[in-house]
Amino acid sequence: MMEKQTPETAPVDEKTRKRADMCMNKCTVCKLGREKGKGFFHWMVKMESRTKLCPWCRAYEKVYGVPAYRKPPQQA
């Protein structure tokens, strides 16, 4: 029997991966918020992550499984 796919278990498309890459490597606010783990930028990304308005932050969460204000888990 096939398992029902949810947004969390569905395969991630190329567009979503590109958006997650933008959040991870190019967005200054998200990048600084993740690196420091405290302060104004961290607070801004955390508040934005609660509202889910930014498409790049949503993609980051979908691809890496953690909110945009947290560092992604290390790949084994």
PQR file with spaces between the fields and no chain letter, atoms N, CA, C, O and H, PARSE charges and radii, in Angstrom:
ATOM       1  N    MET     1       0.839   -1.182    0.000 -0.4000 1.5000
ATOM       2  CA   MET     1       0.000    0.000    0.000 -0.0000 2.0000
ATOM       3  C    MET     1       0.883    1.243    0.000  0.5500 1.7000
ATOM       4  O    MET     1       1.874    1.314    0.727 -0.5500 1.4000
ATOM       5  N    MET     2       0.516    2.209   -0.813 -0.4000 1.5000
ATOM       6  CA   MET     2       1.295    3.444   -0.929 -0.0000 2.0000
ATOM       7  C    MET     2       1.044    4.350    0.270  0.5500 1.7000
ATOM       8  O    MET     2      -0.079    4.480    0.756 -0.5500 1.4000
ATOM       9  H    MET     2      -0.289    2.151   -1.403  0.4000 1.0000
ATOM      10  N    GLU     3       2.121    4.969    0.727 -0.4000 1.5000
ATOM      11  CA   GLU     3       2.014    5.910    1.836 -0.0000 2.0000
ATOM      12  C    GLU     3       1.552    7.259    1.298  0.5500 1.7000
ATOM      13  O    GLU     3       2.034    7.708    0.258 -0.5500 1.4000
ATOM      14  H    GLU     3       3.033    4.864    0.332  0.4000 1.0000
ATOM      15  N    LYS     4       0.639    7.900    1.984 -0.4000 1.5000
ATOM      16  CA   LYS     4       0.135    9.197    1.542 -0.0000 2.0000
ATOM      17  C    LYS     4       1.223   10.255    1.736  0.5500 1.7000
ATOM      18  O    LYS     4       1.804   10.372    2.815 -0.5500 1.4000
ATOM      19  H    LYS     4       0.247    7.536    2.829  0.4000 1.0000
ATOM      20  N    GLN     5       1.489   11.023    0.674 -0.4000 1.5000
ATOM      21  CA   GLN     5       2.546   12.028    0.751 -0.0000 2.0000
ATOM      22  C    GLN     5       2.002   13.334    1.299  0.5500 1.7000
ATOM      23  O    GLN     5       0.964   13.831    0.863 -0.5500 1.4000
ATOM      24  H    GLN     5       1.017   10.928   -0.202  0.4000 1.0000
ATOM      25  N    THR     6       2.722   13.872    2.254 -0.4000 1.5000
ATOM      26  CA   THR     6       2.411   15.178    2.819 -0.0000 2.0000
ATOM      27  C    THR     6       3.449   16.155    2.296  0.5500 1.7000
ATOM      28  O    THR     6       4.445   15.727    1.714 -0.5500 1.4000
ATOM      29  H    THR     6       3.565   13.468    2.608  0.4000 1.0000
ATOM      30  N    PRO     7       3.248   17.460    2.484 -0.5600 1.5000
ATOM      31  CA   PRO     7       4.268   18.418    2.034  0.2800 2.0000
ATOM      32  C    PRO     7       5.643   18.152    2.640  0.5500 1.7000
ATOM      33  O    PRO     7       6.661   18.460    2.020 -0.5500 1.4000
ATOM      34  N    GLU     8       5.685   17.587    3.836 -0.4000 1.5000
ATOM      35  CA   GLU     8       6.973   17.322    4.490 -0.0000 2.0000
ATOM      36  C    GLU     8       7.695   16.130    3.875  0.5500 1.7000
ATOM      37  O    GLU     8       8.925   16.097    3.865 -0.5500 1.4000
ATOM      38  H    GLU     8       4.858   17.337    4.340  0.4000 1.0000
ATOM      39  N    THR     9       6.938   15.133    3.353 -0.4000 1.5000
ATOM      40  CA   THR     9       7.573   13.934    2.812 -0.0000 2.0000
ATOM      41  C    THR     9       7.652   13.936    1.293  0.5500 1.7000
ATOM      42  O    THR     9       8.288   13.055    0.713 -0.5500 1.4000
ATOM      43  H    THR     9       5.939   15.160    3.361  0.4000 1.0000
ATOM      44  N    ALA    10       7.028   14.893    0.643 -0.4000 1.5000
ATOM      45  CA   ALA    10       7.052   14.970   -0.816 -0.0000 2.0000
ATOM      46  C    ALA    10       8.454   15.324   -1.301  0.5500 1.7000
ATOM      47  O    ALA    10       9.184   16.042   -0.618 -0.5500 1.4000
ATOM      48  H    ALA    10       6.512   15.608    1.114  0.4000 1.0000
ATOM      49  N    PRO    11       8.832   14.823   -2.476 -0.5600 1.5000
ATOM      50  CA   PRO    11      10.139   15.194   -3.018  0.2800 2.0000
ATOM      51  C    PRO    11      10.212   16.693   -3.301  0.5500 1.7000
ATOM      52  O    PRO    11       9.215   17.320   -3.661 -0.5500 1.4000
ATOM      53  N    VAL    12      11.387   17.245   -3.134 -0.4000 1.5000
ATOM      54  CA   VAL    12      11.580   18.688   -3.298 -0.0000 2.0000
ATOM      55  C    VAL    12      12.005   18.966   -4.733  0.5500 1.7000
ATOM      56  O    VAL    12      12.925   18.327   -5.243 -0.5500 1.4000
ATOM      57  H    VAL    12      12.197   16.737   -2.842  0.4000 1.0000
ATOM      58  N    ASP    13      11.342   19.915   -5.384 -0.4000 1.5000
ATOM      59  CA   ASP    13      11.678   20.236   -6.772 -0.0000 2.0000
ATOM      60  C    ASP    13      12.849   21.213   -6.846  0.5500 1.7000
ATOM      61  O    ASP    13      13.299   21.746   -5.832 -0.5500 1.4000
ATOM      62  H    ASP    13      10.595   20.434   -4.969  0.4000 1.0000
ATOM      63  N    GLU    14      13.329   21.436   -8.066 -0.4000 1.5000
ATOM      64  CA   GLU    14      14.512   22.285   -8.286 -0.0000 2.0000
ATOM      65  C    GLU    14      14.273   23.735   -7.869  0.5500 1.7000
ATOM      66  O    GLU    14      15.167   24.376   -7.316 -0.5500 1.4000
ATOM      67  H    GLU    14      12.964   21.003   -8.890  0.4000 1.0000
ATOM      68  N    LYS    15      13.085   24.250   -8.127 -0.4000 1.5000
ATOM      69  CA   LYS    15      12.761   25.638   -7.770 -0.0000 2.0000
ATOM      70  C    LYS    15      12.858   25.848   -6.254  0.5500 1.7000
ATOM      71  O    LYS    15      13.373   26.864   -5.788 -0.5500 1.4000
ATOM      72  H    LYS    15      12.359   23.729   -8.576  0.4000 1.0000
ATOM      73  N    THR    16      12.357   24.880   -5.505 -0.4000 1.5000
ATOM      74  CA   THR    16      12.416   24.964   -4.044 -0.0000 2.0000
ATOM      75  C    THR    16      13.856   24.897   -3.563  0.5500 1.7000
ATOM      76  O    THR    16      14.233   25.619   -2.640 -0.5500 1.4000
ATOM      77  H    THR    16      11.938   24.054   -5.884  0.4000 1.0000
ATOM      78  N    ARG    17      14.660   24.045   -4.173 -0.4000 1.5000
ATOM      79  CA   ARG    17      16.081   23.946   -3.794 -0.0000 2.0000
ATOM      80  C    ARG    17      16.825   25.254   -4.070  0.5500 1.7000
ATOM      81  O    ARG    17      17.673   25.665   -3.278 -0.5500 1.4000
ATOM      82  H    ARG    17      14.353   23.459   -4.923  0.4000 1.0000
ATOM      83  N    LYS    18      16.514   25.901   -5.180 -0.4000 1.5000
ATOM      84  CA   LYS    18      17.159   27.180   -5.502 -0.0000 2.0000
ATOM      85  C    LYS    18      16.768   28.252   -4.500  0.5500 1.7000
ATOM      86  O    LYS    18      17.601   29.063   -4.096 -0.5500 1.4000
ATOM      87  H    LYS    18      15.825   25.567   -5.823  0.4000 1.0000
ATOM      88  N    ARG    19      15.498   28.260   -4.098 -0.4000 1.5000
ATOM      89  CA   ARG    19      15.053   29.237   -3.093 -0.0000 2.0000
ATOM      90  C    ARG    19      15.726   28.972   -1.751  0.5500 1.7000
ATOM      91  O    ARG    19      16.122   29.911   -1.061 -0.5500 1.4000
ATOM      92  H    ARG    19      14.821   27.602   -4.427  0.4000 1.0000
ATOM      93  N    ALA    20      15.857   27.701   -1.376 -0.4000 1.5000
ATOM      94  CA   ALA    20      16.524   27.357   -0.117 -0.0000 2.0000
ATOM      95  C    ALA    20      17.991   27.774   -0.159  0.5500 1.7000
ATOM      96  O    ALA    20      18.538   28.227    0.847 -0.5500 1.4000
ATOM      97  H    ALA    20      15.535   26.938   -1.936  0.4000 1.0000
ATOM      98  N    ASP    21      18.626   27.622   -1.318 -0.4000 1.5000
ATOM      99  CA   ASP    21      20.014   28.041   -1.488 -0.0000 2.0000
ATOM     100  C    ASP    21      20.144   29.555   -1.330  0.5500 1.7000
ATOM     101  O    ASP    21      21.107   30.045   -0.740 -0.5500 1.4000
ATOM     102  H    ASP    21      18.181   27.255   -2.134  0.4000 1.0000
ATOM     103  N    MET    22      19.168   30.288   -1.863 -0.4000 1.5000
ATOM     104  CA   MET    22      19.157   31.755   -1.720 -0.0000 2.0000
ATOM     105  C    MET    22      19.115   32.140   -0.236  0.5500 1.7000
ATOM     106  O    MET    22      19.863   33.012    0.207 -0.5500 1.4000
ATOM     107  H    MET    22      18.387   29.890   -2.343  0.4000 1.0000
ATOM     108  N    CYS    23      18.248   31.493    0.512 -0.4000 1.5000
ATOM     109  CA   CYS    23      18.133   31.782    1.950 -0.0000 2.0000
ATOM     110  C    CYS    23      19.418   31.403    2.689  0.5500 1.7000
ATOM     111  O    CYS    23      19.873   32.125    3.576 -0.5500 1.4000
ATOM     112  H    CYS    23      17.641   30.785    0.153  0.4000 1.0000
ATOM     113  N    MET    24      19.991   30.267    2.313 -0.4000 1.5000
ATOM     114  CA   MET    24      21.170   29.749    3.009 -0.0000 2.0000
ATOM     115  C    MET    24      22.428   30.573    2.728  0.5500 1.7000
ATOM     116  O    MET    24      23.197   30.852    3.648 -0.5500 1.4000
ATOM     117  H    MET    24      19.622   29.680    1.593  0.4000 1.0000
ATOM     118  N    ASN    25      22.648   30.967    1.469 -0.4000 1.5000
ATOM     119  CA   ASN    25      23.931   31.555    1.099 -0.0000 2.0000
ATOM     120  C    ASN    25      23.913   33.029    0.741  0.5500 1.7000
ATOM     121  O    ASN    25      24.943   33.694    0.852 -0.5500 1.4000
ATOM     122  H    ASN    25      22.024   30.741    0.722  0.4000 1.0000
ATOM     123  N    LYS    26      22.772   33.564    0.312 -0.4000 1.5000
ATOM     124  CA   LYS    26      22.777   34.922   -0.223 -0.0000 2.0000
ATOM     125  C    LYS    26      21.986   35.932    0.598  0.5500 1.7000
ATOM     126  O    LYS    26      22.266   37.128    0.518 -0.5500 1.4000
ATOM     127  H    LYS    26      21.935   33.024    0.221  0.4000 1.0000
ATOM     128  N    CYS    27      21.026   35.498    1.371 -0.4000 1.5000
ATOM     129  CA   CYS    27      20.217   36.430    2.159 -0.0000 2.0000
ATOM     130  C    CYS    27      21.023   36.891    3.381  0.5500 1.7000
ATOM     131  O    CYS    27      21.307   36.099    4.280 -0.5500 1.4000
ATOM     132  H    CYS    27      20.798   34.526    1.436  0.4000 1.0000
ATOM     133  N    THR    28      21.376   38.136    3.402 -0.4000 1.5000
ATOM     134  CA   THR    28      22.220   38.675    4.473 -0.0000 2.0000
ATOM     135  C    THR    28      21.561   38.544    5.836  0.5500 1.7000
ATOM     136  O    THR    28      22.214   38.160    6.806 -0.5500 1.4000
ATOM     137  H    THR    28      21.146   38.779    2.672  0.4000 1.0000
ATOM     138  N    VAL    29      20.285   38.856    5.918 -0.4000 1.5000
ATOM     139  CA   VAL    29      19.583   38.813    7.208 -0.0000 2.0000
ATOM     140  C    VAL    29      19.547   37.393    7.743  0.5500 1.7000
ATOM     141  O    VAL    29      19.895   37.163    8.901 -0.5500 1.4000
ATOM     142  H    VAL    29      19.755   39.168    5.129  0.4000 1.0000
ATOM     143  N    CYS    30      19.136   36.444    6.928 -0.4000 1.5000
ATOM     144  CA   CYS    30      19.054   35.052    7.383 -0.0000 2.0000
ATOM     145  C    CYS    30      20.431   34.492    7.726  0.5500 1.7000
ATOM     146  O    CYS    30      20.604   33.806    8.733 -0.5500 1.4000
ATOM     147  H    CYS    30      18.854   36.631    5.988  0.4000 1.0000
ATOM     148  N    LYS    31      21.403   34.798    6.872 -0.4000 1.5000
ATOM     149  CA   LYS    31      22.755   34.293    7.077 -0.0000 2.0000
ATOM     150  C    LYS    31      23.341   34.777    8.407  0.5500 1.7000
ATOM     151  O    LYS    31      23.884   33.984    9.177 -0.5500 1.4000
ATOM     152  H    LYS    31      21.262   35.355    6.054  0.4000 1.0000
ATOM     153  N    LEU    32      23.228   36.082    8.672 -0.4000 1.5000
ATOM     154  CA   LEU    32      23.750   36.626    9.930 -0.0000 2.0000
ATOM     155  C    LEU    32      22.957   36.122   11.131  0.5500 1.7000
ATOM     156  O    LEU    32      23.528   35.850   12.187 -0.5500 1.4000
ATOM     157  H    LEU    32      22.787   36.727    8.047  0.4000 1.0000
ATOM     158  N    GLY    33      21.655   35.999   10.972 -0.4000 1.5000
ATOM     159  CA   GLY    33      20.823   35.488   12.068 -0.0000 2.0000
ATOM     160  C    GLY    33      21.193   34.066   12.448  0.5500 1.7000
ATOM     161  O    GLY    33      21.220   33.723   13.630 -0.5500 1.4000
ATOM     162  H    GLY    33      21.191   36.220   10.114  0.4000 1.0000
ATOM     163  N    ARG    34      21.478   33.234   11.450 -0.4000 1.5000
ATOM     164  CA   ARG    34      21.882   31.847   11.717 -0.0000 2.0000
ATOM     165  C    ARG    34      23.273   31.773   12.323  0.5500 1.7000
ATOM     166  O    ARG    34      23.502   31.018   13.268 -0.5500 1.4000
ATOM     167  H    ARG    34      21.456   33.513   10.490  0.4000 1.0000
ATOM     168  N    GLU    35      24.210   32.557   11.782 -0.4000 1.5000
ATOM     169  CA   GLU    35      25.598   32.490   12.242 -0.0000 2.0000
ATOM     170  C    GLU    35      25.742   32.906   13.694  0.5500 1.7000
ATOM     171  O    GLU    35      26.395   32.218   14.478 -0.5500 1.4000
ATOM     172  H    GLU    35      24.024   33.170   11.014  0.4000 1.0000
ATOM     173  N    LYS    36      25.131   34.039   14.061 -0.4000 1.5000
ATOM     174  CA   LYS    36      25.276   34.540   15.426 -0.0000 2.0000
ATOM     175  C    LYS    36      24.395   33.778   16.414  0.5500 1.7000
ATOM     176  O    LYS    36      24.817   33.503   17.537 -0.5500 1.4000
ATOM     177  H    LYS    36      24.601   34.598   13.425  0.4000 1.0000
ATOM     178  N    GLY    37      23.185   33.441   16.004 -0.4000 1.5000
ATOM     179  CA   GLY    37      22.277   32.719   16.897 -0.0000 2.0000
ATOM     180  C    GLY    37      21.678   33.589   17.983  0.5500 1.7000
ATOM     181  O    GLY    37      21.042   33.087   18.909 -0.5500 1.4000
ATOM     182  H    GLY    37      22.842   33.665   15.092  0.4000 1.0000
ATOM     183  N    LYS    38      21.881   34.901   17.869 -0.4000 1.5000
ATOM     184  CA   LYS    38      21.300   35.847   18.822 -0.0000 2.0000
ATOM     185  C    LYS    38      21.338   37.224   18.188  0.5500 1.7000
ATOM     186  O    LYS    38      21.968   37.416   17.148 -0.5500 1.4000
ATOM     187  H    LYS    38      22.397   35.309   17.117  0.4000 1.0000
ATOM     188  N    GLY    39      20.682   38.160   18.794 -0.4000 1.5000
ATOM     189  CA   GLY    39      20.725   39.523   18.296 -0.0000 2.0000
ATOM     190  C    GLY    39      19.559   39.891   17.397  0.5500 1.7000
ATOM     191  O    GLY    39      18.601   39.132   17.246 -0.5500 1.4000
ATOM     192  H    GLY    39      20.171   38.004   19.639  0.4000 1.0000
ATOM     193  N    PHE    40      19.661   41.069   16.806 -0.4000 1.5000
ATOM     194  CA   PHE    40      18.570   41.647   16.034 -0.0000 2.0000
ATOM     195  C    PHE    40      18.208   40.815   14.807  0.5500 1.7000
ATOM     196  O    PHE    40      17.029   40.555   14.568 -0.5500 1.4000
ATOM     197  H    PHE    40      20.439   41.686   16.929  0.4000 1.0000
ATOM     198  N    PHE    41      19.209   40.392   14.022 -0.4000 1.5000
ATOM     199  CA   PHE    41      18.919   39.623   12.808 -0.0000 2.0000
ATOM     200  C    PHE    41      18.305   38.269   13.147  0.5500 1.7000
ATOM     201  O    PHE    41      17.383   37.814   12.471 -0.5500 1.4000
ATOM     202  H    PHE    41      20.167   40.603   14.216  0.4000 1.0000
ATOM     203  N    HIS    42      18.811   37.636   14.179 -0.4000 1.5000
ATOM     204  CA   HIS    42      18.239   36.355   14.615 -0.0000 2.0000
ATOM     205  C    HIS    42      16.770   36.552   15.007  0.5500 1.7000
ATOM     206  O    HIS    42      15.912   35.749   14.643 -0.5500 1.4000
ATOM     207  H    HIS    42      19.560   38.006   14.729  0.4000 1.0000
ATOM     208  N    TRP    43      16.497   37.598   15.731 -0.4000 1.5000
ATOM     209  CA   TRP    43      15.119   37.896   16.140 -0.0000 2.0000
ATOM     210  C    TRP    43      14.232   38.152   14.924  0.5500 1.7000
ATOM     211  O    TRP    43      13.100   37.672   14.863 -0.5500 1.4000
ATOM     212  H    TRP    43      17.194   38.251   16.027  0.4000 1.0000
ATOM     213  N    MET    44      14.757   38.919   13.944 -0.4000 1.5000
ATOM     214  CA   MET    44      13.976   39.222   12.738 -0.0000 2.0000
ATOM     215  C    MET    44      13.619   37.949   11.970  0.5500 1.7000
ATOM     216  O    MET    44      12.474   37.782   11.551 -0.5500 1.4000
ATOM     217  H    MET    44      15.677   39.309   13.993  0.4000 1.0000
ATOM     218  N    VAL    45      14.572   37.067   11.786 -0.4000 1.5000
ATOM     219  CA   VAL    45      14.322   35.832   11.047 -0.0000 2.0000
ATOM     220  C    VAL    45      13.359   34.938   11.825  0.5500 1.7000
ATOM     221  O    VAL    45      12.512   34.266   11.237 -0.5500 1.4000
ATOM     222  H    VAL    45      15.502   37.203   12.127  0.4000 1.0000
ATOM     223  N    LYS    46      13.494   34.935   13.137 -0.4000 1.5000
ATOM     224  CA   LYS    46      12.604   34.115   13.958 -0.0000 2.0000
ATOM     225  C    LYS    46      11.161   34.616   13.859  0.5500 1.7000
ATOM     226  O    LYS    46      10.235   33.812   13.754 -0.5500 1.4000
ATOM     227  H    LYS    46      14.183   35.481   13.615  0.4000 1.0000
ATOM     228  N    MET    47      10.965   35.928   13.893 -0.4000 1.5000
ATOM     229  CA   MET    47       9.614   36.494   13.770 -0.0000 2.0000
ATOM     230  C    MET    47       9.046   36.223   12.373  0.5500 1.7000
ATOM     231  O    MET    47       7.868   35.893   12.230 -0.5500 1.4000
ATOM     232  H    MET    47      11.717   36.581   13.979  0.4000 1.0000
ATOM     233  N    GLU    48       9.884   36.364   11.353 -0.4000 1.5000
ATOM     234  CA   GLU    48       9.424   36.112    9.991 -0.0000 2.0000
ATOM     235  C    GLU    48       9.062   34.636    9.811  0.5500 1.7000
ATOM     236  O    GLU    48       8.106   34.310    9.106 -0.5500 1.4000
ATOM     237  H    GLU    48      10.840   36.632   11.469  0.4000 1.0000
ATOM     238  N    SER    49       9.804   33.771   10.429 -0.4000 1.5000
ATOM     239  CA   SER    49       9.553   32.342   10.298 -0.0000 2.0000
ATOM     240  C    SER    49       8.204   31.959   10.908  0.5500 1.7000
ATOM     241  O    SER    49       7.587   30.984   10.480 -0.5500 1.4000
ATOM     242  H    SER    49      10.581   34.036   11.002  0.4000 1.0000
ATOM     243  N    ARG    50       7.756   32.699   11.878 -0.4000 1.5000
ATOM     244  CA   ARG    50       6.434   32.434   12.475 -0.0000 2.0000
ATOM     245  C    ARG    50       5.301   32.845   11.541  0.5500 1.7000
ATOM     246  O    ARG    50       4.238   32.225   11.540 -0.5500 1.4000
ATOM     247  H    ARG    50       8.257   33.491   12.226  0.4000 1.0000
ATOM     248  N    THR    51       5.528   33.893   10.743 -0.4000 1.5000
ATOM     249  CA   THR    51       4.484   34.364    9.835 -0.0000 2.0000
ATOM     250  C    THR    51       4.493   33.611    8.512  0.5500 1.7000
ATOM     251  O    THR    51       3.480   33.577    7.814 -0.5500 1.4000
ATOM     252  H    THR    51       6.392   34.396   10.743  0.4000 1.0000
ATOM     253  N    LYS    52       5.630   33.005    8.157 -0.4000 1.5000
ATOM     254  CA   LYS    52       5.775   32.225    6.920 -0.0000 2.0000
ATOM     255  C    LYS    52       5.458   33.044    5.668  0.5500 1.7000
ATOM     256  O    LYS    52       4.802   32.540    4.756 -0.5500 1.4000
ATOM     257  H    LYS    52       6.453   33.032    8.724  0.4000 1.0000
ATOM     258  N    LEU    53       5.909   34.289    5.612 -0.4000 1.5000
ATOM     259  CA   LEU    53       5.655   35.141    4.457 -0.0000 2.0000
ATOM     260  C    LEU    53       6.748   35.052    3.400  0.5500 1.7000
ATOM     261  O    LEU    53       6.472   35.227    2.213 -0.5500 1.4000
ATOM     262  H    LEU    53       6.441   34.698    6.353  0.4000 1.0000
ATOM     263  N    CYS    54       7.958   34.787    3.803 -0.4000 1.5000
ATOM     264  CA   CYS    54       9.088   34.780    2.867 -0.0000 2.0000
ATOM     265  C    CYS    54       9.173   33.430    2.142  0.5500 1.7000
ATOM     266  O    CYS    54       9.289   32.389    2.789 -0.5500 1.4000
ATOM     267  H    CYS    54       8.182   34.645    4.767  0.4000 1.0000
ATOM     268  N    PRO    55       9.116   33.442    0.804 -0.5600 1.5000
ATOM     269  CA   PRO    55       9.182   32.169    0.070  0.2800 2.0000
ATOM     270  C    PRO    55      10.537   31.472    0.205  0.5500 1.7000
ATOM     271  O    PRO    55      10.606   30.245    0.139 -0.5500 1.4000
ATOM     272  N    TRP    56      11.616   32.238    0.392 -0.4000 1.5000
ATOM     273  CA   TRP    56      12.936   31.646    0.542 -0.0000 2.0000
ATOM     274  C    TRP    56      13.072   30.959    1.900  0.5500 1.7000
ATOM     275  O    TRP    56      13.668   29.886    1.993 -0.5500 1.4000
ATOM     276  H    TRP    56      11.560   33.235    0.445  0.4000 1.0000
ATOM     277  N    CYS    57      12.531   31.564    2.940 -0.4000 1.5000
ATOM     278  CA   CYS    57      12.576   30.939    4.272 -0.0000 2.0000
ATOM     279  C    CYS    57      11.707   29.686    4.318  0.5500 1.7000
ATOM     280  O    CYS    57      12.070   28.697    4.954 -0.5500 1.4000
ATOM     281  H    CYS    57      12.047   32.436    2.864  0.4000 1.0000
ATOM     282  N    ARG    58      10.564   29.730    3.646 -0.4000 1.5000
ATOM     283  CA   ARG    58       9.687   28.545    3.586 -0.0000 2.0000
ATOM     284  C    ARG    58      10.398   27.406    2.858  0.5500 1.7000
ATOM     285  O    ARG    58      10.315   26.251    3.276 -0.5500 1.4000
ATOM     286  H    ARG    58      10.269   30.534    3.130  0.4000 1.0000
ATOM     287  N    ALA    59      11.092   27.728    1.779 -0.4000 1.5000
ATOM     288  CA   ALA    59      11.827   26.708    1.027 -0.0000 2.0000
ATOM     289  C    ALA    59      12.962   26.126    1.868  0.5500 1.7000
ATOM     290  O    ALA    59      13.196   24.918    1.845 -0.5500 1.4000
ATOM     291  H    ALA    59      11.159   28.666    1.439  0.4000 1.0000
ATOM     292  N    TYR    60      13.664   26.982    2.608 -0.4000 1.5000
ATOM     293  CA   TYR    60      14.744   26.531    3.487 -0.0000 2.0000
ATOM     294  C    TYR    60      14.210   25.512    4.489  0.5500 1.7000
ATOM     295  O    TYR    60      14.821   24.467    4.711 -0.5500 1.4000
ATOM     296  H    TYR    60      13.473   27.963    2.626  0.4000 1.0000
ATOM     297  N    GLU    61      13.067   25.828    5.089 -0.4000 1.5000
ATOM     298  CA   GLU    61      12.466   24.932    6.079 -0.0000 2.0000
ATOM     299  C    GLU    61      12.043   23.610    5.439  0.5500 1.7000
ATOM     300  O    GLU    61      12.188   22.550    6.048 -0.5500 1.4000
ATOM     301  H    GLU    61      12.571   26.677    4.908  0.4000 1.0000
ATOM     302  N    LYS    62      11.526   23.673    4.228 -0.4000 1.5000
ATOM     303  CA   LYS    62      11.082   22.468    3.532 -0.0000 2.0000
ATOM     304  C    LYS    62      12.268   21.572    3.172  0.5500 1.7000
ATOM     305  O    LYS    62      12.197   20.354    3.331 -0.5500 1.4000
ATOM     306  H    LYS    62      11.409   24.534    3.734  0.4000 1.0000
ATOM     307  N    VAL    63      13.354   22.171    2.687 -0.4000 1.5000
ATOM     308  CA   VAL    63      14.508   21.390    2.240 -0.0000 2.0000
ATOM     309  C    VAL    63      15.315   20.848    3.414  0.5500 1.7000
ATOM     310  O    VAL    63      15.675   19.671    3.427 -0.5500 1.4000
ATOM     311  H    VAL    63      13.411   23.161    2.558  0.4000 1.0000
ATOM     312  N    TYR    64      15.603   21.699    4.402 -0.4000 1.5000
ATOM     313  CA   TYR    64      16.489   21.293    5.498 -0.0000 2.0000
ATOM     314  C    TYR    64      15.751   20.779    6.736  0.5500 1.7000
ATOM     315  O    TYR    64      16.369   20.175    7.613 -0.5500 1.4000
ATOM     316  H    TYR    64      15.311   22.655    4.391  0.4000 1.0000
ATOM     317  N    GLY    65      14.465   21.007    6.814 -0.4000 1.5000
ATOM     318  CA   GLY    65      13.688   20.480    7.933 -0.0000 2.0000
ATOM     319  C    GLY    65      13.827   21.260    9.227  0.5500 1.7000
ATOM     320  O    GLY    65      13.371   20.801   10.274 -0.5500 1.4000
ATOM     321  H    GLY    65      13.963   21.498    6.102  0.4000 1.0000
ATOM     322  N    VAL    66      14.446   22.425    9.175 -0.4000 1.5000
ATOM     323  CA   VAL    66      14.576   23.283   10.353 -0.0000 2.0000
ATOM     324  C    VAL    66      14.198   24.704    9.954  0.5500 1.7000
ATOM     325  O    VAL    66      14.310   25.052    8.778 -0.5500 1.4000
ATOM     326  H    VAL    66      14.817   22.798    8.324  0.4000 1.0000
ATOM     327  N    PRO    67      13.752   25.543   10.900 -0.5600 1.5000
ATOM     328  CA   PRO    67      13.423   26.936   10.561  0.2800 2.0000
ATOM     329  C    PRO    67      14.651   27.697   10.066  0.5500 1.7000
ATOM     330  O    PRO    67      15.785   27.283   10.309 -0.5500 1.4000
ATOM     331  N    ALA    68      14.420   28.795    9.381 -0.4000 1.5000
ATOM     332  CA   ALA    68      15.493   29.568    8.757 -0.0000 2.0000
ATOM     333  C    ALA    68      16.456   30.182    9.762  0.5500 1.7000
ATOM     334  O    ALA    68      17.569   30.549    9.386 -0.5500 1.4000
ATOM     335  H    ALA    68      13.499   29.131    9.184  0.4000 1.0000
ATOM     336  N    TYR    69      16.070   30.306   11.016 -0.4000 1.5000
ATOM     337  CA   TYR    69      16.975   30.882   12.008 -0.0000 2.0000
ATOM     338  C    TYR    69      17.896   29.827   12.640  0.5500 1.7000
ATOM     339  O    TYR    69      18.729   30.167   13.480 -0.5500 1.4000
ATOM     340  H    TYR    69      15.166   30.008   11.322  0.4000 1.0000
ATOM     341  N    ARG    70      17.759   28.580   12.257 -0.4000 1.5000
ATOM     342  CA   ARG    70      18.628   27.507   12.758 -0.0000 2.0000
ATOM     343  C    ARG    70      19.542   27.007   11.660  0.5500 1.7000
ATOM     344  O    ARG    70      19.197   27.052   10.479 -0.5500 1.4000
ATOM     345  H    ARG    70      17.082   28.304   11.575  0.4000 1.0000
ATOM     346  N    LYS    71      20.706   26.534   12.055 -0.4000 1.5000
ATOM     347  CA   LYS    71      21.650   25.975   11.090 -0.0000 2.0000
ATOM     348  C    LYS    71      21.122   24.603   10.644  0.5500 1.7000
ATOM     349  O    LYS    71      20.506   23.885   11.432 -0.5500 1.4000
ATOM     350  H    LYS    71      20.987   26.498   13.014  0.4000 1.0000
ATOM     351  N    PRO    72      21.370   24.245    9.372 -0.5600 1.5000
ATOM     352  CA   PRO    72      20.900   22.938    8.892  0.2800 2.0000
ATOM     353  C    PRO    72      21.688   21.819    9.547  0.5500 1.7000
ATOM     354  O    PRO    72      22.842   22.014    9.929 -0.5500 1.4000
ATOM     355  N    PRO    73      21.077   20.646    9.682 -0.5600 1.5000
ATOM     356  CA   PRO    73      21.827   19.523   10.254  0.2800 2.0000
ATOM     357  C    PRO    73      22.980   19.134    9.334  0.5500 1.7000
ATOM     358  O    PRO    73      22.883   19.252    8.113 -0.5500 1.4000
ATOM     359  N    GLN    74      24.055   18.676    9.930 -0.4000 1.5000
ATOM     360  CA   GLN    74      25.231   18.295    9.151 -0.0000 2.0000
ATOM     361  C    GLN    74      24.936   17.044    8.329  0.5500 1.7000
ATOM     362  O    GLN    74      24.331   16.088    8.816 -0.5500 1.4000
ATOM     363  H    GLN    74      24.134   18.580   10.923  0.4000 1.0000
ATOM     364  N    GLN    75      25.376   17.072    7.076 -0.4000 1.5000
ATOM     365  CA   GLN    75      25.203   15.907    6.198 -0.0000 2.0000
ATOM     366  C    GLN    75      26.243   14.858    6.555  0.5500 1.7000
ATOM     367  O    GLN    75      27.425   15.169    6.699 -0.5500 1.4000
ATOM     368  H    GLN    75      25.868   17.848    6.681  0.4000 1.0000
ATOM     369  N    ALA    76      25.795   13.601    6.698 -0.4000 1.5000
ATOM     370  CA   ALA    76      26.720   12.513    7.084 -0.0000 2.0000
ATOM     371  C    ALA    76      27.441   11.935    5.902  0.5500 1.7000
ATOM     372  O    ALA    76      28.248   11.018    6.058 -0.5500 1.4000
ATOM     373  H    ALA    76      24.834   13.348    6.581  0.4000 1.0000
